[in-house]
Each structure stands twice: as C-alpha cells, then as structure tokens.
Amino acid sequence: MTASPATPIAPHDSGVAATRWVATGSLLALIVLCLAWELVLAPLRPGGTWLAIKALPLCIPLAGILKNRMYTYRWVSLVIWLYFTEGVVRGWSDKPPSQWLAWAEVALCLVLFTACTLHVRLRQRNAKAAAAAAEASAAAPAP
C-alpha cells in the first residue's frame, strides 16, 4: 500500500511534541517568575520596580512558540542567554530570597534552551526523514 502523492509522509515523533510543551511551559514560567520577582517576591524597592519590564521581551516569542514556528525556537535559544547571565550575576551578588529566585531563573533558562535546541534538532531530523521517504516513494516503480 503506497501513500498518494497528495498526503505528505511525516514520521510522528512524540519528542517534538514534548519539547514543544517543555519550551512553552518554561517560557511561561520564566515570564511569571520575572514579574513576581520584581513586583512581589523580592523587588529592589518596596512596592515593586520598573525592572519588571524585563519580562516584556519574553512575551514576544510566546506567540511564535505557540504557533510552533521554527525560526522562533532558534532565536529564543540565543536570546535566553541574556536572562541566564542576569540570573547568574544576581545569584552570586544578591541576598536571599532574591538569590534563590535568580537561581530559579538560571534553571528555567537552561530548561528553555535545552527544549528549544532539541525541538529544532528533532524537527530537522524528521524533515530529512520525510524528504528521504518521499524521494524513495517517488523513485519506486509504479505497479
């Protein structure tokens, strides 16, 4: 039984779906952490600070991640290192509870980076496999 040319052959990989959910969850958690940290949990000044706007750039890729755009996964895996750096600096220099929140930020950044890079790698592998399968089915003689 051969597939018709109109139906694409795409191998199903639960890893792609899992990395998508992990990336989405860690990005949302990072947004919530940044807002809660600077407004409620350990603001630099009582009543919150304007530093909470650091969560705003994280909202930009959220739409692309939710729409499963490959390009978004790629650039988020680069931009996230800015937040990682902030977390490491504040993790070493701040006092608790801000220090603990900084290390949580570092952990979420590492999870997000790993999920994004694995997602891109798995999708590229699946695309190559689908292209090879389509090429093999096109090269096969028709009965």
MISELO-591884 format. One record per residue (C-alpha): residue number from 1; chain; z, x, y. Coordinates in pm, whole numbers. Layout:
N
> seq; mol; zz; xx; yy
> NUM; A; Z; X; Y
...
REM end
This chain:
143
> seq; mol; zz; xx; yy
> 1; A; 0; 0; 0
> 2; A; -109; 155; 328
> 3; A; 2; 67; 674
> 4; A; -252; -85; 907
> 5; A; -359; 135; 1199
> 6; A; -202; -113; 1444
> 7; A; 151; -59; 1307
> 8; A; 296; 279; 1401
> 9; A; 475; 474; 1134
> 10; A; 811; 578; 1273
> 11; A; 1082; 712; 1048
> 12; A; 1412; 538; 1104
> 13; A; 1691; 776; 1187
> 14; A; 2043; 649; 1237
> 15; A; 2123; 980; 1407
> 16; A; 1909; 882; 1705
> 17; A; 2096; 556; 1746
> 18; A; 2432; 727; 1701
> 19; A; 2360; 995; 1959
> 20; A; 2239; 728; 2200
> 21; A; 2566; 538; 2167
> 22; A; 2776; 854; 2197
> 23; A; 2585; 961; 2508
> 24; A; 2621; 618; 2667
> 25; A; 2991; 593; 2583
> 26; A; 3077; 941; 2706
> 27; A; 2881; 889; 3029
> 28; A; 3062; 561; 3096
> 29; A; 3397; 720; 3009
> 30; A; 3323; 1008; 3247
> 31; A; 3243; 764; 3530
> 32; A; 3566; 572; 3468
> 33; A; 3767; 895; 3443
> 34; A; 3630; 1032; 3772
> 35; A; 3708; 707; 3956
> 36; A; 4051; 659; 3805
> 37; A; 4144; 1024; 3857
> 38; A; 4065; 1033; 4228
> 39; A; 4173; 678; 4317
> 40; A; 4475; 601; 4099
> 41; A; 4595; 853; 3842
> 42; A; 4619; 1181; 4036
> 43; A; 4449; 1166; 4376
> 44; A; 4468; 1468; 4605
> 45; A; 4626; 1244; 4871
> 46; A; 4833; 929; 4821
> 47; A; 4617; 618; 4819
> 48; A; 4306; 792; 4683
> 49; A; 4049; 1030; 4825
> 50; A; 3682; 1037; 4906
> 51; A; 3643; 1278; 4618
> 52; A; 3596; 967; 4406
> 53; A; 3232; 963; 4518
> 54; A; 3174; 1239; 4263
> 55; A; 3130; 953; 4014
> 56; A; 2830; 820; 4207
> 57; A; 2576; 1076; 4080
> 58; A; 2680; 988; 3725
> 59; A; 2570; 628; 3784
> 60; A; 2211; 736; 3850
> 61; A; 2130; 845; 3493
> 62; A; 2313; 548; 3343
> 63; A; 2005; 326; 3381
> 64; A; 1779; 583; 3214
> 65; A; 2022; 635; 2929
> 66; A; 2049; 259; 2874
> 67; A; 1667; 233; 2877
> 68; A; 1651; 523; 2629
> 69; A; 1431; 745; 2846
> 70; A; 1385; 1090; 2700
> 71; A; 1349; 1255; 3041
> 72; A; 1694; 1126; 3145
> 73; A; 1861; 1276; 2839
> 74; A; 1700; 1609; 2922
> 75; A; 1813; 1635; 3284
> 76; A; 2158; 1489; 3221
> 77; A; 2220; 1770; 2973
> 78; A; 2166; 2012; 3263
> 79; A; 2345; 1825; 3544
> 80; A; 2656; 1768; 3337
> 81; A; 2742; 2139; 3366
> 82; A; 2843; 2078; 3730
> 83; A; 3113; 1839; 3612
> 84; A; 3210; 2078; 3333
> 85; A; 3257; 2354; 3591
> 86; A; 3471; 2132; 3812
> 87; A; 3683; 2038; 3512
> 88; A; 3739; 2400; 3410
> 89; A; 3830; 2508; 3765
> 90; A; 4071; 2220; 3816
> 91; A; 4205; 2254; 3463
> 92; A; 4313; 2609; 3542
> 93; A; 4425; 2556; 3901
> 94; A; 4576; 2204; 3925
> 95; A; 4915; 2095; 3806
> 96; A; 4972; 1808; 3560
> 97; A; 4866; 1525; 3546
> 98; A; 4551; 1636; 3730
> 99; A; 4524; 1932; 3495
> 100; A; 4517; 1704; 3190
> 101; A; 4253; 1484; 3349
> 102; A; 4044; 1793; 3421
> 103; A; 4055; 1897; 3055
> 104; A; 3959; 1542; 2957
> 105; A; 3661; 1576; 3190
> 106; A; 3565; 1902; 3019
> 107; A; 3587; 1737; 2677
> 108; A; 3373; 1441; 2787
> 109; A; 3116; 1677; 2936
> 110; A; 3091; 1866; 2609
> 111; A; 3051; 1543; 2412
> 112; A; 2784; 1416; 2653
> 113; A; 2593; 1746; 2645
> 114; A; 2601; 1757; 2265
> 115; A; 2491; 1395; 2233
> 116; A; 2203; 1441; 2479
> 117; A; 2072; 1757; 2320
> 118; A; 2097; 1617; 1967
> 119; A; 1929; 1295; 2079
> 120; A; 1634; 1484; 2228
> 121; A; 1604; 1708; 1923
> 122; A; 1615; 1417; 1676
> 123; A; 1361; 1213; 1872
> 124; A; 1123; 1507; 1892
> 125; A; 1159; 1570; 1519
> 126; A; 1091; 1202; 1447
> 127; A; 786; 1202; 1675
> 128; A; 644; 1505; 1492
> 129; A; 708; 1340; 1156
> 130; A; 541; 1018; 1272
> 131; A; 240; 1211; 1403
> 132; A; 211; 1402; 1075
> 133; A; 235; 1078; 876
> 134; A; -28; 912; 1094
> 135; A; -256; 1214; 1057
> 136; A; -208; 1213; 679
> 137; A; -284; 843; 653
> 138; A; -594; 884; 871
> 139; A; -717; 1174; 656
> 140; A; -662; 985; 329
> 141; A; -978; 831; 187
> 142; A; -1002; 455; 211
> 143; A; -1008; 270; -125
REM end
